[in-house]
Amino acid sequence: MVKNQQDSRDQRKLVAELTPAWVKTADAVKLIGLSPSCLKNYRLKQGYLIEGIHWVYTNSGHRMILYNVELLCDWVANRASPEQHLRTIEAYLVAQSKQATQGRHKKR
């Protein structure tokens, strides 16, 4: 179990270094190996992927969706352990909050 968690962390770190933070659907499906319709189903009908966390609309017409690579890969790696994925989401949100706070301080 510990080795799997370490492997998952190593994979997320490698993904973070090699890919942008947000990717289009076509790139997301290549990365995680799911079809676009499956990803849409998890996003809309199943509710596993949370808007604003795992994915966002990029325009008001809702035509383009971007996926958070780090959290999408973590979700795939931890589907059998939703508690672990929730901890990753919490850590991600804390890090985003810290970055936003640091950005506000730099602008002054």
C-alpha positions as CSV (number, residue, x, y, z in Angstrom):
1,M,0.0,0.0,0.0
2,V,2.8,2.4,0.9
3,K,4.7,1.6,-2.3
4,N,1.5,2.3,-4.3
5,Q,1.1,5.7,-2.6
6,Q,4.8,6.5,-3.4
7,D,4.4,5.4,-7.0
8,S,1.3,7.6,-7.2
9,R,3.1,10.6,-5.8
10,D,6.1,10.0,-8.2
11,Q,3.7,9.7,-11.1
12,R,1.9,13.0,-10.2
13,K,5.3,14.8,-9.8
14,L,6.4,13.6,-13.2
15,V,3.1,14.6,-14.8
16,A,3.3,18.0,-13.1
17,E,6.8,18.5,-14.5
18,L,6.0,17.4,-18.1
19,T,2.5,18.8,-18.7
20,P,0.7,22.0,-18.3
21,A,-1.7,22.4,-15.3
22,W,-4.8,22.4,-17.4
23,V,-5.4,20.5,-20.7
24,K,-8.1,20.1,-23.3
25,T,-10.3,17.0,-23.4
26,A,-8.3,15.4,-26.2
27,D,-5.1,15.6,-24.1
28,A,-6.8,14.5,-20.9
29,V,-8.2,11.3,-22.5
30,K,-4.8,10.4,-23.9
31,L,-3.2,11.0,-20.5
32,I,-5.6,8.8,-18.5
33,G,-6.8,6.3,-21.1
34,L,-10.6,7.0,-20.9
35,S,-12.8,8.0,-23.8
36,P,-14.2,11.5,-24.1
37,S,-17.7,10.1,-23.5
38,C,-16.6,8.3,-20.4
39,L,-14.9,11.4,-19.0
40,K,-18.1,13.4,-19.8
41,N,-20.2,10.8,-17.9
42,Y,-17.9,10.9,-14.9
43,R,-18.1,14.7,-15.0
44,L,-21.8,15.2,-15.5
45,K,-23.8,12.1,-14.6
46,Q,-21.7,10.3,-12.1
47,G,-20.5,13.5,-10.4
48,Y,-17.0,12.1,-9.7
49,L,-15.3,15.1,-11.3
50,I,-16.0,18.4,-9.6
51,E,-16.5,21.6,-11.6
52,G,-13.8,24.2,-10.6
53,I,-11.6,21.4,-9.1
54,H,-11.2,18.7,-11.8
55,W,-12.5,20.7,-14.8
56,V,-13.6,24.2,-15.9
57,Y,-15.4,25.8,-18.8
58,T,-13.2,28.2,-20.6
59,N,-15.9,30.4,-22.1
60,S,-19.5,31.4,-21.6
61,G,-20.7,29.1,-24.4
62,H,-19.5,26.0,-22.5
63,R,-17.8,24.8,-25.6
64,M,-14.4,24.1,-24.3
65,I,-13.5,22.3,-21.1
66,L,-10.1,22.1,-19.5
67,Y,-9.1,19.4,-17.1
68,N,-6.7,19.8,-14.1
69,V,-4.0,17.2,-15.0
70,E,-2.7,16.8,-11.4
71,L,-6.1,16.1,-9.9
72,L,-7.4,14.0,-12.8
73,C,-4.4,11.7,-12.6
74,D,-4.7,11.5,-8.9
75,W,-8.4,10.6,-9.2
76,V,-7.6,7.8,-11.6
77,A,-4.8,6.5,-9.4
78,N,-7.0,6.7,-6.2
79,R,-10.4,5.6,-7.5
80,A,-10.4,2.7,-5.0
81,S,-9.5,5.2,-2.2
82,P,-11.7,8.3,-2.5
83,E,-10.5,9.4,1.0
84,Q,-6.9,9.7,-0.4
85,H,-8.1,11.7,-3.4
86,L,-10.1,14.1,-1.1
87,R,-6.8,14.7,0.8
88,T,-5.1,15.5,-2.4
89,I,-7.9,17.9,-3.4
90,E,-7.6,19.6,0.0
91,A,-3.8,19.9,-0.3
92,Y,-4.3,21.3,-3.9
93,L,-6.8,23.9,-2.6
94,V,-4.4,25.0,0.2
95,A,-1.6,25.4,-2.2
96,Q,-3.8,27.4,-4.6
97,S,-4.8,29.7,-1.7
98,K,-1.2,30.2,-0.7
99,Q,-0.2,31.1,-4.3
100,A,-3.1,33.6,-4.5
101,T,-2.0,35.2,-1.3
102,Q,1.6,35.4,-2.4
103,G,0.5,36.9,-5.7
104,R,-1.4,39.6,-3.9
105,H,1.5,40.5,-1.7
106,K,3.9,40.7,-4.7
107,K,1.7,43.2,-6.5
108,R,1.9,45.8,-3.7
